[in-house]
Amino acid sequence: MRMKKIVILGLTLAAVWAFAAGCADGDEAPVQERGELSAARTQEESRPLTEEEVLSAYDRAVTVCGWFQLSTLPCGEEGLNVDGDVYYPVRSDGLETLEDLQIYLRGSFSQELAEQLLSTGGDAPLYRDIDGALYVRPVSRSRDPLRGNVELRVEQTGDTAYTVNAAVELLDEDKTVSGVEYWSFPYELVDERWVFTQFQLVY
């Protein structure tokens, strides 16, 4: 609150002090209010997630992880030979540079997991920067035919931690269910972002 200079004839020194003290007391309320608003914002950021939100994040992570473990991103037809491996320009909206891909990965995975995915392929990584553009070494595989239905269950393991538990049917050659395989994927609030700290495709 800005204090305006007030001049009143006949004011005693004591009255001036009392007026100043009253203004100072009035300044306390906005400070307290700002603190309450800040606490409310913090509480909103760390609010419990719904099951739908966690499962939606899982579905997105499956898609992104699939670019490394199932089928790489779509690409153009003109390839470049890099140390014996042929790379093609990625053709996917919003993913024009390697940095774009890194940022996209960090939307689903921890820094460590994102770096692990980007290192897929070792000396011949699946994705690389060529003259400032994102290129890919195309690979693909089919879904494992001996994996059947996947049942997902969300479990809250802490104030800012969840786990997506996946039960995957194991199939015989005749497609009958012979067993169940279990996976757990931690989903946590890390550096103010909800990310998976462990992840892979279950099929």
C-alpha positions as CSV (number, residue, x, y, z in Angstrom):
1,M,0.0,0.0,0.0
2,R,1.4,3.4,-0.9
3,M,1.2,6.0,1.8
4,K,0.1,9.4,0.6
5,K,1.4,12.4,2.4
6,I,-1.4,13.9,4.5
7,V,-1.3,17.4,5.9
8,I,-3.8,18.3,8.5
9,L,-3.6,21.5,10.6
10,G,-3.6,20.8,14.3
11,L,-2.4,17.2,14.2
12,T,-0.2,16.4,17.2
13,L,2.9,14.3,16.8
14,A,1.3,11.5,18.6
15,A,-1.6,11.4,16.1
16,V,0.9,11.3,13.2
17,W,2.6,8.3,14.8
18,A,-0.7,6.6,15.3
19,F,-1.7,7.2,11.7
20,A,1.6,5.7,10.5
21,A,1.2,2.7,12.8
22,G,-2.3,2.1,11.4
23,C,-1.1,2.1,7.8
24,A,1.7,-0.3,8.7
25,D,-0.8,-2.7,10.2
26,G,-2.9,-2.4,7.1
27,D,0.1,-3.6,5.0
28,E,0.1,-7.0,6.8
29,A,-3.1,-8.3,5.2
30,P,-1.9,-8.3,1.6
31,V,1.4,-10.0,2.6
32,Q,-0.6,-12.8,4.4
33,E,-2.9,-13.0,1.4
34,R,-0.1,-13.4,-1.0
35,G,1.4,-16.2,1.1
36,E,-1.9,-18.0,1.1
37,L,-2.2,-17.7,-2.7
38,S,1.3,-19.0,-3.1
39,A,0.5,-22.0,-0.9
40,A,-2.6,-22.6,-2.9
41,R,-0.7,-22.7,-6.2
42,T,1.9,-25.1,-4.7
43,Q,-0.9,-27.3,-3.5
44,E,-2.5,-27.3,-6.9
45,E,0.8,-28.3,-8.6
46,S,1.3,-31.3,-6.3
47,R,-2.4,-32.3,-6.1
48,P,-3.1,-36.0,-6.4
49,L,-3.5,-37.3,-10.0
50,T,-6.6,-39.2,-11.2
51,E,-6.3,-42.7,-12.5
52,E,-7.3,-41.4,-15.9
53,E,-4.4,-38.8,-15.9
54,V,-1.9,-41.5,-15.0
55,L,-3.2,-43.9,-17.6
56,S,-3.2,-41.2,-20.3
57,A,0.4,-40.5,-19.5
58,Y,1.2,-44.2,-19.8
59,D,-0.5,-44.3,-23.2
60,R,1.6,-41.4,-24.4
61,A,4.8,-43.0,-23.1
62,V,4.0,-46.2,-25.0
63,T,3.7,-44.2,-28.2
64,V,7.0,-42.3,-27.6
65,C,8.8,-45.4,-26.5
66,G,7.6,-47.2,-29.5
67,W,9.6,-44.8,-31.7
68,F,12.7,-46.6,-30.3
69,Q,11.5,-50.1,-29.5
70,L,8.8,-50.8,-32.1
71,S,8.9,-48.6,-35.2
72,T,10.9,-45.4,-35.8
73,L,9.3,-42.1,-36.8
74,P,8.2,-41.7,-40.5
75,C,10.9,-40.3,-42.8
76,G,11.6,-39.0,-46.2
77,E,13.1,-41.0,-49.2
78,E,16.4,-39.3,-49.7
79,G,19.0,-40.9,-47.5
80,L,22.5,-39.9,-46.4
81,N,25.3,-42.4,-45.7
82,V,26.9,-41.9,-42.3
83,D,29.8,-44.3,-41.5
84,G,28.1,-47.1,-43.5
85,D,24.6,-46.5,-42.1
86,V,21.9,-44.7,-44.2
87,Y,19.8,-42.1,-42.4
88,Y,16.7,-40.4,-43.7
89,P,15.1,-37.0,-42.7
90,V,12.3,-37.4,-40.1
91,R,8.9,-36.3,-41.4
92,S,6.9,-35.6,-38.3
93,D,5.2,-32.4,-37.3
94,G,7.0,-30.6,-34.4
95,L,10.1,-32.9,-34.6
96,E,12.5,-31.2,-36.9
97,T,15.6,-31.2,-34.8
98,L,17.3,-33.6,-32.3
99,E,16.6,-31.0,-29.6
100,D,12.9,-31.2,-30.5
101,L,13.0,-34.9,-29.9
102,Q,14.9,-34.5,-26.6
103,I,12.3,-32.1,-25.4
104,Y,9.5,-34.4,-26.4
105,L,11.0,-37.3,-24.6
106,R,11.4,-35.2,-21.4
107,G,7.6,-34.7,-21.5
108,S,7.2,-38.4,-20.6
109,F,10.5,-39.6,-19.2
110,S,13.2,-38.7,-16.7
111,Q,16.4,-37.2,-18.0
112,E,18.3,-40.4,-17.4
113,L,15.6,-42.5,-19.2
114,A,15.4,-40.0,-22.1
115,E,19.2,-40.2,-22.6
116,Q,19.0,-44.0,-22.5
117,L,16.4,-44.1,-25.3
118,L,18.4,-41.6,-27.4
119,S,21.5,-43.9,-27.1
120,T,19.6,-46.8,-28.6
121,G,21.8,-48.2,-31.4
122,G,25.1,-47.3,-29.8
123,D,27.6,-46.0,-32.3
124,A,24.8,-46.0,-34.9
125,P,22.0,-44.3,-33.0
126,L,18.5,-44.5,-34.3
127,Y,18.2,-40.7,-34.3
128,R,20.9,-38.2,-35.0
129,D,21.5,-34.6,-36.0
130,I,22.7,-34.0,-39.5
131,D,23.3,-30.3,-40.5
132,G,20.8,-29.2,-37.8
133,A,18.0,-31.5,-38.9
134,L,16.7,-34.7,-37.3
135,Y,17.5,-37.9,-39.2
136,V,16.5,-41.5,-38.4
137,R,18.0,-44.9,-39.2
138,P,14.7,-46.7,-39.9
139,V,14.0,-49.9,-38.1
140,S,10.8,-51.7,-37.2
141,R,9.5,-54.9,-35.7
142,S,6.1,-56.6,-35.2
143,R,4.5,-56.9,-31.8
144,D,5.4,-60.1,-30.0
145,P,2.8,-62.6,-31.0
146,L,3.3,-64.5,-27.7
147,R,2.0,-61.5,-25.7
148,G,-1.7,-61.2,-25.3
149,N,-4.0,-58.7,-23.5
150,V,-2.5,-56.2,-21.1
151,E,-4.3,-55.2,-17.9
152,L,-3.2,-52.0,-16.2
153,R,-3.7,-50.9,-12.6
154,V,-2.6,-47.6,-11.1
155,E,-1.2,-47.6,-7.5
156,Q,-0.3,-44.5,-5.5
157,T,3.0,-45.1,-3.7
158,G,3.6,-41.7,-2.2
159,D,2.5,-38.0,-2.1
160,T,4.1,-37.5,-5.5
161,A,4.6,-41.0,-6.8
162,Y,2.5,-43.6,-8.6
163,T,3.2,-46.9,-10.2
164,V,1.5,-48.3,-13.3
165,N,1.3,-52.1,-12.8
166,A,0.9,-54.1,-16.0
167,A,-0.2,-57.7,-16.2
168,V,0.6,-59.2,-19.6
169,E,-0.9,-62.5,-20.8
170,L,1.7,-65.0,-22.1
171,L,0.4,-67.1,-25.0
172,D,1.3,-70.5,-26.4
173,E,1.8,-71.1,-30.1
174,D,-1.9,-72.0,-30.3
175,K,-2.7,-68.6,-28.7
176,T,-4.0,-70.0,-25.4
177,V,-3.0,-68.2,-22.2
178,S,-0.1,-70.1,-20.5
179,G,0.7,-67.5,-17.8
180,V,1.0,-63.9,-16.8
181,E,4.0,-61.6,-16.8
182,Y,4.1,-58.6,-14.4
183,W,5.7,-55.2,-15.0
184,S,5.8,-52.0,-12.8
185,F,6.6,-48.5,-14.1
186,P,7.2,-45.7,-11.6
187,Y,5.6,-42.4,-12.4
188,E,6.9,-39.6,-10.2
189,L,7.1,-35.8,-9.9
190,V,10.7,-35.0,-10.7
191,D,11.9,-31.4,-11.1
192,E,8.3,-30.2,-11.2
193,R,7.4,-32.6,-14.0
194,W,5.5,-35.9,-13.9
195,V,7.6,-38.5,-15.7
196,F,8.3,-42.2,-15.8
197,T,11.6,-43.1,-14.3
198,Q,11.5,-46.6,-15.7
199,F,9.8,-47.7,-18.8
200,Q,9.7,-50.1,-21.8
201,L,7.2,-51.8,-24.1
202,V,5.6,-54.9,-22.7
203,Y,5.1,-56.6,-26.0
